[in-house]
Amino acid sequence: MASVPPANPILGVADVCDGQFVALAMVTEVGAGLATATGAVASSSWDRAVAMVTDLERERRPRWVVWSNETTQTLARAGVRVARCWDIAAVHRLLFGGWKAGADVAWARLHDMDVEGIPVDAPVNLFTHAEHDEAGGAPVGADGYLRPSWVSGGWGSTPERMAQWAQLAMEVVSLQQQRLAASEQPTRVAATARSESAAEVLCAELSVDGLPMDRAAAESIIARFAGPRPRTEAEADELRRRRDEQVLRHAPEAGPVDLRSPAQVKTMLARMGIDLPDTRAWRLRELQSTHPLVDALLEWRKAERIATTYGYAWLDEHLGDDGRLRGAWTGSDGAAGRMTASAGLHNMPADMRAAVVAEPGHVFVRADLGQIEPRVLAAVSGDPALARATLEDDMYAGVAHDLQVDRPTAKVAVLGAMYGQTTGHGARALRRLQAAFPVAMAYLDRADVAGQVSRDLRTYGGRLIPMGWTNVNEVTEREARARAAARGRYGRNALVQGAAAELFKVWAVTVRARGASLGAQIVLCLHDELLVHVAGEHSDAVAALLDQCLAEAAHRWAPDASVRFVADVSVVQVWSEAKS
């Protein structure tokens, strides 16, 4: 690795070509290190470092190489929005699957070293003292692993170290590109690497920008379910007792019951003549309006969830004085590959949506992909018959016609095929489904078989789905069969969900890029739904843009134009006004 030159506050635009890879490591108010394939520079002036990045972005639009979206978050907080990125953690998850994608893991896997042997920080003693002394030097230890002192933050202690860390990132990018080039579909997988990296930039901006929320409206909703904000623990206990009483008064003969204990709730229901295998919400909803106790219990659960998870403490922790609710976003959950967020942003109760209000002079443009998973299945499987069904606005209606069943049965059958559901109402249409769409069903069956024998899978975009392995000597034959069947179901579902997540992210980052000129700001990515915050005067243009971007994303992502993708788009002032 080339030596780092002395601290130099200037990297001229002339030194970088358009679209060139430029690695960046920076720490707020400390400085930054930048590296290209030919060398590195360090800046001990934060303001100068930000100006350097800003100039390069404006004049050259390089592809910024970062170890993770922590760096792009730092840029976003500094007011710098980049167009292109190569996120090492995102590409690592694409290549190797799973969630763990720290610098130490990425380095080890690319160098074919055992991740179990990655060294960790340990107290200095007789055996580790020499290693700690050496930690002041190069980031790579004598054993070939990254030194834990660097990985845990030591890289950011000086601008010179940041420059070395940036140089190391350039080396990692080269190795990642070699792996991508060696894949079965190198062009497609390389495109996924770029879109996944762009999604991480979007996640960084979502984390920094936050979701507009009206505090007064939010507190009013919480009060409706959980009561007024308690001033003392005693008041909180009293409010909790009152919520419980709304349920327990319908079962006076059941005696004392802890509603937070599923076992006690199940016993209470049985004493009232309601015998259930468990107390899951969907089972209770099937009995809604059959007994006042069931209705009261469902309302209690809603109120309890808001009181304990989405209550006043939640608002105080995550809602800023600027009226933005913030959580940490990431581009892949490590399972289905979907974007996800902390602070409850992905599981917010529907009732709380009435508090998500556009800022004055602004609106939300909300778009939801319609029937995305079966449409994706048609695309990735190459089934021409299923592709024809996607030409309808309501795809399930077309499938129902082909199967000669009603629409609800067709929907359950298609979803059941993707989720491995072979019993129940939809299963009766499974044979017809296999006859009508043999290519798509065979695609799912192959994934099922691969999962059962623990053979790793890759999504259409190339992301690895590790299937794991069960030691048959440690379980009974029955348990082994059950686990194999579960892996099969997971495999068929993961291929479809994973591909759908990849398409969604291509769409989202396209909207981010094309909407910038209109001041459109994506403020939420919820499964298959985008919520865009924009000045009211641009609402119609952004609504049209969302459809245009979906067509562009599908053209870039899908193997051909035979599958039609649709989105339901609406313009609203409050999120709850959007069609569900």
ZAMARGU-4260 file (C-alpha; in steps of 0.2 Angstrom, whole numbers, plus 5000, padded with zeros to 4 digits):
<rodrens>
0) 5000/5000/5000 | 5007/5017/4995 | 5013/5028/5010 | 5002/5042/5015 | 5009/5059/5010
5) 5011/5073/5023 | 4994/5082/5028 | 4988/5092/5013 | 4972/5102/5014 | 4970/5103/4995
10) 4965/5090/4983 | 4962/5098/4966 | 4948/5095/4955 | 4960/5092/4941 | 4967/5077/4951
15) 4950/5067/4949 | 4941/5061/4933 | 4922/5061/4931 | 4915/5046/4940 | 4932/5041/4947
20) 4932/5031/4964 | 4937/5042/4978 | 4938/5034/4995 | 4933/5045/5010 | 4935/5044/5029
25) 4930/5058/5040 | 4926/5063/5058 | 4916/5078/5062 | 4926/5093/5067 | 4942/5083/5066
30) 4946/5081/5048 | 4946/5069/5033 | 4956/5057/5023 | 4954/5055/5004 | 4962/5042/4993
35) 4962/5038/4975 | 4970/5023/4966 | 4986/5033/4965 | 4988/5041/4983 | 4980/5049/4998
40) 4978/5066/5006 | 4974/5071/5024 | 4966/5087/5030 | 4966/5093/5048 | 4954/5107/5044
45) 4935/5101/5045 | 4929/5116/5035 | 4942/5113/5022 | 4938/5095/5021 | 4920/5098/5018
50) 4924/5111/5005 | 4935/5099/4996 | 4922/5085/4996 | 4909/5098/4990 | 4920/5104/4976
55) 4924/5087/4970 | 4905/5082/4970 | 4900/5097/4961 | 4913/5097/4947 | 4917/5078/4945
60) 4903/5068/4954 | 4915/5054/4959 | 4909/5037/4966 | 4913/5040/4984 | 4920/5024/4993
65) 4914/5023/5011 | 4916/5009/5023 | 4898/5011/5029 | 4884/5024/5028 | 4891/5032/5044
70) 4902/5042/5033 | 4887/5047/5021 | 4877/5052/5037 | 4892/5063/5042 | 4891/5071/5025
75) 4873/5073/5025 | 4874/5082/5042 | 4887/5093/5035 | 4875/5098/5021 | 4883/5088/5007
80) 4872/5076/4997 | 4882/5065/4985 | 4876/5057/4969 | 4886/5041/4968 | 4893/5029/4981
85) 4901/5013/4984 | 4896/5007/5001 | 4908/4993/5006 | 4896/4986/5019 | 4882/4985/5007
90) 4892/4976/4994 | 4899/4964/5007 | 4881/4959/5011 | 4877/4957/4993 | 4893/4946/4991
95) 4892/4936/5007 | 4875/4938/5014 | 4869/4940/5032 | 4870/4956/5042 | 4888/4957/5049
100) 4898/4969/5037 | 4910/4978/5048 | 4927/4983/5041 | 4935/4968/5050 | 4923/4955/5043
105) 4923/4962/5025 | 4942/4962/5025 | 4943/4944/5032 | 4931/4937/5020 | 4939/4945/5005
110) 4956/4938/5010 | 4948/4921/5013 | 4952/4922/5032 | 4942/4913/5045 | 4930/4926/5052
115) 4931/4917/5069 | 4949/4921/5070 | 4946/4940/5069 | 4955/4948/5084 | 4946/4958/5096
120) 4951/4972/5108 | 4958/4965/5125 | 4966/4973/5140 | 4984/4975/5138 | 4994/4962/5147
125) 5011/4952/5146 | 5004/4944/5130 | 4995/4958/5121 | 5007/4973/5125 | 5018/4971/5110
130) 5002/4970/5099 | 4995/4986/5106 | 5012/4995/5104 | 5011/4990/5086 | 4994/4996/5084
135) 5000/5014/5082 | 5007/5008/5065 | 4999/5000/5050 | 4980/4995/5051 | 4984/4977/5046
140) 4992/4966/5059 | 5006/4953/5057 | 4992/4940/5056 | 4984/4948/5041 | 4968/4954/5050
145) 4964/4972/5053 | 4970/4978/5070 | 4955/4979/5082 | 4961/4996/5088 | 4959/5003/5071
150) 4942/4995/5068 | 4935/5001/5084 | 4938/5019/5080 | 4957/5021/5080 | 4956/5025/5061
155) 4948/5042/5065 | 4961/5048/5078 | 4971/5059/5066 | 4968/5065/5048 | 4984/5054/5043
160) 4975/5039/5050 | 4959/5043/5040 | 4970/5044/5024 | 4977/5027/5028 | 4959/5020/5031
165) 4953/5028/5015 | 4968/5019/5006 | 4963/5003/5013 | 4945/5006/5007 | 4952/5007/4989
170) 4960/4991/4991 | 4944/4983/4997 | 4935/4990/4983 | 4947/4982/4971 | 4944/4965/4979
175) 4925/4967/4979 | 4925/4971/4961 | 4935/4955/4957 | 4922/4945/4966 | 4908/4953/4957
180) 4917/4950/4940 | 4919/4932/4944 | 4900/4930/4948 | 4888/4921/4936 | 4880/4937/4931
185) 4894/4950/4933 | 4885/4964/4924 | 4868/4962/4934 | 4877/4960/4951 | 4888/4975/4948
190) 4872/4985/4945 | 4865/4978/4961 | 4881/4983/4970 | 4879/5001/4964 | 4860/5002/4968
195) 4862/4994/4985 | 4876/5007/4989 | 4864/5021/4983 | 4851/5014/4994 | 4863/5016/5009
200) 4866/5035/5004 | 4847/5036/5005 | 4847/5028/5022 | 4860/5040/5028 | 4849/5055/5022
205) 4833/5047/5030 | 4842/5045/5046 | 4848/5063/5046 | 4832/5071/5039 | 4819/5062/5049
210) 4800/5060/5046 | 4789/5076/5048 | 4777/5074/5063 | 4765/5085/5073 | 4769/5083/5091
215) 4752/5090/5097 | 4743/5078/5086 | 4754/5063/5091 | 4751/5067/5110 | 4733/5068/5107
220) 4733/5051/5099 | 4743/5044/5113 | 4731/5052/5126 | 4716/5044/5117 | 4723/5026/5119
225) 4734/5028/5135 | 4728/5042/5144 | 4736/5059/5148 | 4755/5060/5151 | 4758/5054/5169
230) 4767/5065/5180 | 4773/5051/5193 | 4775/5032/5193 | 4759/5031/5203 | 4749/5040/5190
235) 4757/5028/5177 | 4752/5013/5187 | 4734/5020/5189 | 4732/5022/5170 | 4738/5005/5167
240) 4725/4998/5180 | 4711/5007/5171 | 4717/5000/5154 | 4717/4983/5161 | 4700/4985/5169
245) 4692/4989/5152 | 4695/4970/5148 | 4694/4962/5165 | 4676/4969/5168 | 4670/4957/5154
250) 4677/4942/5164 | 4674/4944/5182 | 4674/4926/5187 | 4691/4923/5179 | 4699/4931/5195
255) 4716/4940/5194 | 4723/4940/5177 | 4739/4947/5170 | 4735/4953/5153 | 4753/4954/5148
260) 4754/4935/5151 | 4749/4925/5135 | 4746/4910/5146 | 4735/4919/5158 | 4725/4927/5144
265) 4722/4910/5136 | 4716/4903/5152 | 4704/4918/5155 | 4697/4916/5137 | 4694/4897/5140
270) 4685/4901/5156 | 4673/4912/5146 | 4670/4898/5134 | 4683/4904/5121 | 4695/4890/5118
275) 4710/4895/5107 | 4727/4886/5104 | 4735/4903/5107 | 4731/4921/5109 | 4739/4929/5093
280) 4730/4944/5086 | 4724/4936/5070 | 4715/4922/5080 | 4707/4935/5090 | 4702/4945/5075
285) 4693/4930/5068 | 4682/4930/5083 | 4679/4949/5083 | 4661/4954/5088 | 4657/4937/5094
290) 4661/4941/5112 | 4663/4958/5121 | 4679/4951/5130 | 4687/4948/5113 | 4684/4965/5107
295) 4690/4973/5123 | 4706/4963/5122 | 4709/4968/5105 | 4707/4986/5109 | 4718/4984/5125
300) 4732/4977/5114 | 4731/4992/5103 | 4731/5004/5118 | 4745/4994/5127 | 4756/4995/5112
305) 4755/5013/5110 | 4757/5016/5129 | 4772/5006/5130 | 4781/5007/5113 | 4774/5022/5105
310) 4770/5033/5120 | 4776/5049/5127 | 4794/5042/5131 | 4795/5037/5112 | 4791/5054/5107
315) 4803/5062/5119 | 4817/5051/5113 | 4815/5052/5094 | 4805/5067/5090 | 4816/5082/5088
320) 4812/5101/5092 | 4811/5103/5073 | 4796/5092/5071 | 4806/5077/5063 | 4805/5059/5070
325) 4822/5051/5068 | 4828/5033/5068 | 4844/5024/5061 | 4841/5017/5044 | 4850/5003/5035
330) 4848/4997/5017 | 4847/4978/5021 | 4839/4969/5036 | 4851/4954/5032 | 4836/4942/5029
335) 4824/4948/5015 | 4836/4962/5010 | 4823/4975/5014 | 4827/4993/5020 | 4823/4995/5039
340) 4824/5007/5053 | 4825/5009/5071 | 4814/5020/5082 | 4798/5010/5077 | 4798/5019/5060
345) 4794/5002/5051 | 4781/4996/5064 | 4771/5012/5068 | 4753/5009/5072 | 4741/5014/5059
350) 4733/5026/5071 | 4749/5036/5073 | 4749/5040/5055 | 4737/5054/5058 | 4751/5063/5067
355) 4763/5062/5052 | 4759/5079/5044 | 4767/5088/5030 | 4776/5105/5035 | 4767/5121/5030
360) 4767/5124/5011 | 4771/5105/5008 | 4762/5089/5005 | 4766/5071/5005 | 4766/5061/4988
365) 4764/5043/4993 | 4766/5029/4981 | 4764/5010/4985 | 4769/4996/4973 | 4754/4986/4968
370) 4755/4967/4970 | 4774/4968/4969 | 4779/4950/4974 | 4769/4941/4961 | 4774/4953/4948
375) 4792/4950/4953 | 4790/4932/4953 | 4784/4933/4935 | 4799/4943/4930 | 4813/4933/4939
380) 4805/4916/4934 | 4802/4921/4916 | 4785/4913/4916 | 4776/4920/4900 | 4758/4916/4907
385) 4761/4924/4923 | 4769/4939/4915 | 4753/4941/4904 | 4743/4942/4920 | 4753/4957/4926
390) 4746/4967/4912 | 4730/4969/4922 | 4729/4983/4935 | 4723/4970/4947 | 4734/4955/4943
395) 4724/4943/4955 | 4709/4945/4944 | 4718/4939/4929 | 4725/4924/4939 | 4708/4920/4945
400) 4702/4920/4927 | 4716/4908/4922 | 4713/4896/4937 | 4694/4897/4935 | 4692/4902/4954
405) 4686/4918/4963 | 4699/4932/4966 | 4701/4929/4985 | 4706/4910/4981 | 4718/4916/4967
410) 4726/4928/4979 | 4728/4915/4993 | 4735/4902/4981 | 4748/4914/4973 | 4754/4920/4990
415) 4753/4902/4997 | 4765/4896/4983 | 4777/4910/4987 | 4777/4907/5006 | 4776/4888/5005
420) 4758/4886/5011 | 4752/4869/5005 | 4736/4867/5016 | 4721/4877/5018 | 4709/4887/5007
425) 4722/4892/4994 | 4730/4874/4993 | 4715/4868/4984 | 4720/4879/4969 | 4738/4874/4969
430) 4736/4860/4956 | 4728/4873/4944 | 4741/4885/4948 | 4755/4873/4944 | 4746/4869/4927
435) 4743/4887/4923 | 4760/4894/4928 | 4772/4879/4927 | 4788/4890/4924 | 4785/4901/4940
440) 4780/4886/4951 | 4796/4876/4945 | 4806/4891/4950 | 4799/4891/4967 | 4801/4872/4969
445) 4819/4873/4964 | 4822/4886/4978 | 4812/4875/4990 | 4823/4860/4986 | 4839/4870/4988
450) 4834/4876/5005 | 4829/4859/5011 | 4847/4853/5008 | 4855/4869/5014 | 4861/4874/4998
455) 4864/4893/4997 | 4854/4903/4986 | 4856/4920/4977 | 4843/4932/4972 | 4840/4939/4955
460) 4851/4953/4959 | 4865/4942/4965 | 4863/4944/4984 | 4868/4928/4994 | 4855/4920/5005
465) 4864/4908/5017 | 4853/4893/5020 | 4863/4886/5035 | 4865/4868/5040 | 4857/4857/5053
470) 4868/4843/5060 | 4856/4828/5059 | 4866/4819/5073 | 4859/4832/5085 | 4841/4831/5081
475) 4828/4818/5079 | 4823/4812/5061 | 4806/4821/5063 | 4814/4837/5069 | 4826/4836/5054
480) 4812/4834/5042 | 4803/4849/5050 | 4818/4860/5049 | 4822/4855/5031 | 4804/4860/5026
485) 4805/4876/5035 | 4821/4880/5026 | 4813/4876/5010 | 4798/4888/5013 | 4811/4901/5018
490) 4821/4898/5002 | 4806/4900/4990 | 4800/4916/4999 | 4817/4924/5001 | 4821/4923/4982
495) 4805/4933/4979 | 4806/4945/4993 | 4824/4948/4990 | 4821/4952/4972 | 4806/4963/4976
500) 4817/4972/4989 | 4831/4975/4976 | 4818/4982/4963 | 4811/4993/4977 | 4828/5001/4981
505) 4831/5004/4962 | 4815/5013/4962 | 4818/5023/4978 | 4836/5029/4973 | 4829/5033/4955
510) 4816/5044/4964 | 4829/5052/4975 | 4840/5056/4960 | 4827/5062/4948 | 4817/5072/4962
515) 4832/5082/4968 | 4828/5096/4955 | 4811/5098/4962 | 4816/5098/4980 | 4808/5081/4983
520) 4814/5073/4999 | 4810/5054/5003 | 4805/5054/5021 | 4800/5036/5023 | 4802/5019/5014
525) 4790/5007/5021 | 4791/4989/5013 | 4784/4993/4996 | 4779/5011/5000 | 4787/5028/4997
530) 4783/5044/5006 | 4790/5059/4998 | 4789/5077/5006 | 4788/5091/4993 | 4782/5109/4991
535) 4764/5109/4986 | 4767/5118/4970 | 4777/5103/4964 | 4765/5089/4970 | 4758/5085/4952
540) 4776/5084/4945 | 4782/5073/4958 | 4767/5062/4957 | 4770/5059/4939 | 4789/5057/4942
545) 4785/5042/4954 | 4777/5033/4940 | 4791/5038/4927 | 4804/5032/4939 | 4795/5015/4942
550) 4796/5013/4923 | 4814/5017/4922 | 4818/5006/4937 | 4809/4991/4930 | 4818/4994/4913
555) 4835/4994/4922 | 4831/4980/4933 | 4819/4967/4925 | 4826/4955/4911 | 4813/4961/4899
560) 4798/4972/4897 | 4785/4958/4898 | 4780/4961/4916 | 4770/4977/4921 | 4774/4985/4937
565) 4761/4997/4944 | 4760/5010/4959 | 4746/5018/4968 | 4750/5037/4969 | 4741/5050/4980
570) 4744/5067/4986 | 4740/5070/5004 | 4743/5082/5018 | 4743/5069/5032 | 4749/5051/5030
575) 4733/5043/5036 | 4724/5051/5022 | 4733/5040/5009 | 4723/5025/5003 | 4728/5009/5012
</rodrens>
